[in-house]
Amino acid sequence: MAQAHTHTQAHGHAHGHAHGPGTEFDWAALAELLELEGETHSPYVRQAIGELADLPGLNPRRILDIGSGPGVAACSLAAAFPQAEVTAVDGTPELLARAAERAERLGVRLRTEQAEFPAGLAGLGSADLIWSGQAVHHVGDQQGALDQLAGLLAPGGVLAVVEGGLPLRSLPRDLGFGRPGLLERMDAAQAARFSRMRAELPGSVALVEDWPAMLRAAGLTEARSRTFLIDLPAPLAAGPRRWVRSMLERYREVLAGPPEDPQTSQSAPGLTAEDRATLDRLLDPADPAGVDRRPDLFLLTAKTVHFARRAAD
């Protein structure tokens, strides 16, 4: 079963983690990237937590972040709800250690618990607020995973599930070299890999990904969705700039594919040799047109959070 983790990504699939046939996730190896991703995308988490804080009657005593990864969202929840016991739950001990270190550094109270998602949920106990950031799509039966998350809610409790949004934009359509529209072609290639990943998950179930309807099917009420913008203008600061570089490096790795087909001049995932050469130039730290040095680098994306509530007894 897929391990719980966090993306603040994403997908289609804009967060940049490797998906595709035969891909195994090494979340421990991605720890630094995941934490940098969480920090870069923190504006949407703060906005979503603001929505939660304004919900009538929600005064959580216990909060679970399911698939917490390195704990960026969990620490934000702990800061926003200091009266609550906040637990970061993940299947990777290295990520939980990073979450604990982050909490100590920020001066917030945070517990950690290792558990696989969704197999290990039963032993977690109930919570008044559950956050799950882009973990559900790694489970073959997404509705089943939501049913399990909903089952952990105390009466009147709230579930917030992050899934979907808009792909990342960080560069002009025309870079001044290569064929215009590189990011759009990368989106298409990544979406194809994501579809293959979903189809090959154990117990994969095809369904209409109407998240509010799925939350209602899990027995919850007041289901709704909100999309939050992350808009970091050029020139991009050092941290987000490092994250964009990391994303492009990851895309270059996972979308490079096998050797080019001479009949089509295209690699299997959908990027041409010209596109790969463009990515190589963007990743060249000595090139003034590369992402490390170009002044027009920005970050624009959006994340969708789906909220629902268990009826009070």
C-alpha positions in Angstrom: 0.0 0.0 0.0 1.2 3.5 -0.8 2.8 5.3 2.1 1.3 8.5 3.4 3.2 11.6 2.6 2.6 15.2 1.7 2.7 17.4 -1.4 1.8 20.9 -1.2 1.7 19.5 -5.6 1.5 18.2 -6.5 -0.6 17.2 -10.2 -2.6 17.7 -13.9 0.1 16.7 -11.7 2.2 19.6 -11.0 4.0 18.7 -7.9 6.8 16.8 -9.7 7.2 13.6 -7.8 8.0 10.7 -10.0 5.0 8.7 -11.2 4.7 6.1 -13.8 5.0 2.3 -14.5 7.4 0.6 -12.1 8.1 3.8 -10.1 8.8 3.3 -6.4 8.7 6.3 -4.2 11.7 6.9 -1.9 10.1 9.6 0.3 13.1 9.8 2.6 15.3 10.8 -0.3 12.7 13.5 -1.2 12.6 14.9 2.3 14.4 18.2 1.6 12.5 18.7 -1.6 9.2 18.0 0.2 9.9 20.5 2.9 11.0 23.2 0.4 7.8 22.5 -1.5 5.7 22.9 1.6 7.4 26.2 2.5 7.0 27.5 -1.1 3.3 26.6 -1.1 2.6 27.7 2.5 0.4 30.7 1.4 -2.4 28.3 0.4 -2.1 26.3 3.7 -2.4 29.5 5.7 -5.5 30.6 3.7 -7.1 27.1 4.1 -6.4 27.1 7.9 -8.0 30.6 8.0 -11.1 29.0 6.5 -11.0 26.3 9.1 -10.5 28.7 12.0 -13.6 30.6 10.9 -15.9 27.5 10.8 -18.6 27.9 13.5 -18.4 25.5 16.4 -14.9 24.1 15.4 -12.6 24.3 18.4 -10.5 21.2 17.8 -8.9 19.4 20.8 -7.2 16.8 18.6 -5.9 17.3 15.0 -4.4 14.7 12.6 -2.3 15.5 9.6 -2.6 12.3 7.6 0.3 12.0 5.2 2.2 14.8 6.9 5.6 14.3 5.2 8.1 16.7 6.8 5.4 18.5 8.8 5.1 21.9 7.1 1.3 21.9 7.2 1.2 20.1 10.6 3.3 22.8 12.2 1.1 25.5 10.7 -1.9 23.7 12.2 -0.2 23.6 15.5 0.6 27.3 15.4 -3.0 28.2 14.4 -4.6 25.9 17.0 -2.2 26.0 20.0 -4.9 24.5 22.3 -5.1 21.3 20.3 -3.0 18.2 20.3 -1.6 18.0 16.7 -0.2 14.7 15.4 1.7 14.4 12.2 1.0 10.9 10.7 3.2 9.5 8.0 4.6 6.1 6.8 8.2 7.3 6.5 10.1 7.7 9.8 12.7 10.0 8.2 10.0 12.5 7.3 8.5 12.3 10.8 11.9 13.0 12.3 12.1 16.1 10.0 8.6 17.1 11.2 9.7 16.9 14.8 12.8 18.9 14.2 10.8 21.5 12.4 8.3 21.8 15.3 11.1 22.2 17.8 12.7 24.9 15.6 9.4 26.8 15.3 8.5 26.4 18.9 5.2 24.6 18.4 3.8 21.4 20.0 3.6 18.5 17.6 3.3 14.7 18.1 4.4 12.3 15.4 3.0 8.8 14.7 4.2 6.4 12.0 1.3 4.7 10.1 0.8 3.5 6.6 -2.0 5.2 4.6 -4.7 3.9 4.6 -3.8 0.5 6.2 -2.7 2.0 9.5 -5.5 4.5 10.1 -7.6 2.3 12.4 -5.3 2.7 15.3 -5.1 6.5 15.3 -8.3 7.2 17.3 -10.7 10.0 16.6 -10.0 13.7 15.8 -11.9 16.9 15.6 -10.0 18.1 12.5 -8.2 15.9 9.9 -6.0 17.4 7.2 -4.7 15.3 4.3 -2.5 16.9 1.7 -2.5 15.2 -1.7 -2.2 11.7 -0.2 -5.5 10.2 -1.3 -4.7 10.0 -5.0 -1.9 7.5 -4.1 -4.4 5.0 -3.0 -6.1 2.7 -5.6 -9.6 3.0 -3.9 -9.9 6.8 -3.3 -13.5 6.5 -2.1 -12.5 3.8 0.3 -9.7 6.0 1.6 -12.1 8.9 2.2 -14.5 6.6 3.9 -11.7 5.6 6.3 -10.7 9.3 7.0 -14.3 10.2 7.6 -14.6 7.3 10.0 -11.9 8.9 12.2 -13.9 12.2 12.7 -15.5 12.9 16.0 -19.1 14.2 15.9 -19.0 17.7 14.4 -15.4 17.2 13.2 -14.1 18.5 9.9 -12.1 16.8 7.2 -9.9 18.9 4.8 -8.5 17.1 1.8 -6.1 18.7 -0.6 -6.5 17.4 -4.2 -6.3 19.1 -7.5 -5.8 22.7 -8.4 -3.8 24.3 -11.3 -0.5 23.3 -12.9 2.6 25.3 -12.0 3.6 28.3 -14.1 7.0 29.8 -13.6 8.4 30.9 -17.0 7.3 32.9 -20.0 5.6 30.9 -22.8 8.5 31.9 -25.1 11.8 31.5 -23.3 13.8 33.1 -26.0 15.2 29.7 -27.0 13.7 26.3 -27.8 10.1 25.8 -28.9 7.5 28.0 -27.1 5.1 26.2 -24.8 7.5 23.9 -22.9 5.6 23.9 -19.6 2.3 23.0 -21.4 4.0 20.0 -23.0 5.5 19.0 -19.7 2.0 19.2 -18.1 0.6 16.8 -20.8 3.5 14.3 -20.3 3.1 14.4 -16.5 -0.6 14.0 -16.7 -0.1 10.9 -18.9 2.3 9.4 -16.3 -0.1 10.2 -13.5 -3.0 8.4 -15.3 -0.7 5.3 -15.7 0.3 5.5 -12.1 -3.4 5.6 -11.0 -4.3 2.7 -13.3 -1.5 0.5 -11.9 -2.1 1.1 -8.2 -3.2 -2.1 -6.4 -7.0 -2.2 -6.2 -7.3 0.9 -8.5 -11.0 2.0 -8.9 -12.0 4.4 -11.6 -14.5 7.0 -10.5 -15.6 10.5 -11.2 -13.3 12.7 -9.1 -16.0 14.9 -7.8 -14.5 15.4 -4.4 -17.5 17.0 -2.7 -19.7 14.2 -4.0 -17.1 11.7 -2.8 -17.1 13.3 0.7 -20.9 13.2 0.8 -20.7 9.5 -0.2 -18.4 9.0 2.8 -21.3 10.2 5.0 -20.1 13.8 5.6 -22.1 17.0 5.2 -21.5 20.6 4.3 -19.1 19.4 1.5 -17.5 22.2 -0.5 -14.3 23.1 -2.3 -12.1 26.2 -2.2 -9.2 26.9 -4.5 -6.4 29.1 -3.1 -3.9 31.0 -5.3 -0.1 30.9 -4.8 1.2 34.0 -6.6 4.9 34.8 -6.1 5.9 37.4 -8.7 9.3 37.9 -10.4 12.0 38.2 -9.4 11.5 35.0 -7.4 13.1 34.8 -4.0 15.9 32.3 -3.3 13.8 29.6 -1.6 11.0 29.4 -4.2 13.7 29.7 -6.9 15.5 26.6 -5.5 12.1 24.8 -5.5 11.4 25.6 -9.1 14.9 24.4 -10.0 14.2 21.1 -8.1 11.0 20.7 -9.9 12.6 21.1 -13.3 15.4 18.7 -12.3 12.8 16.2 -11.3 10.7 16.7 -14.5 13.9 16.3 -16.5 14.6 13.0 -14.8 11.2 11.5 -14.9 10.1 12.8 -18.3 13.3 12.1 -20.2 12.1 8.6 -21.0 13.9 6.0 -23.1 16.0 6.9 -26.2 14.3 8.9 -28.8 12.3 7.1 -31.5 13.9 8.0 -34.8 10.5 7.7 -36.5 8.9 10.3 -34.3 11.8 12.3 -32.9 10.0 12.0 -29.6 10.7 10.1 -26.3 7.9 8.0 -24.9 6.7 10.4 -22.2 6.2 13.2 -24.7 9.2 15.5 -24.7 11.3 15.9 -27.8 15.1 16.1 -27.9 14.7 19.9 -28.4 12.6 20.1 -25.2 15.2 18.1 -23.2 17.9 20.4 -24.5 15.8 23.4 -23.4 15.5 21.9 -20.0 19.2 21.3 -19.8 19.9 25.0 -20.6 17.3 26.1 -18.0 19.2 24.0 -15.5 22.7 25.3 -16.4 23.8 27.4 -13.4 26.2 29.3 -15.6 23.6 30.3 -18.2 22.1 33.8 -17.8 18.9 32.4 -19.2 18.8 29.5 -16.7 16.4 29.5 -13.8 19.1 30.4 -11.3 19.8 33.7 -12.9 16.9 34.9 -15.1 15.0 37.8 -13.6 11.6 36.9 -15.0 11.2 33.7 -13.0 7.9 33.7 -11.0 5.7 31.1 -9.4 1.9 30.9 -10.0 -0.2 27.9 -9.1 -3.3 27.0 -7.1 -4.4 24.3 -4.7 -7.9 23.1 -4.1 -9.0 22.1 -0.6 -12.2 20.1 -0.2 -13.9 20.5 3.2 -16.7 18.5 4.8 -18.1 17.8 8.3 -19.4 14.9 10.3 -22.8 15.6 11.6 -23.0 16.2 15.3 -24.7 13.4 17.3 
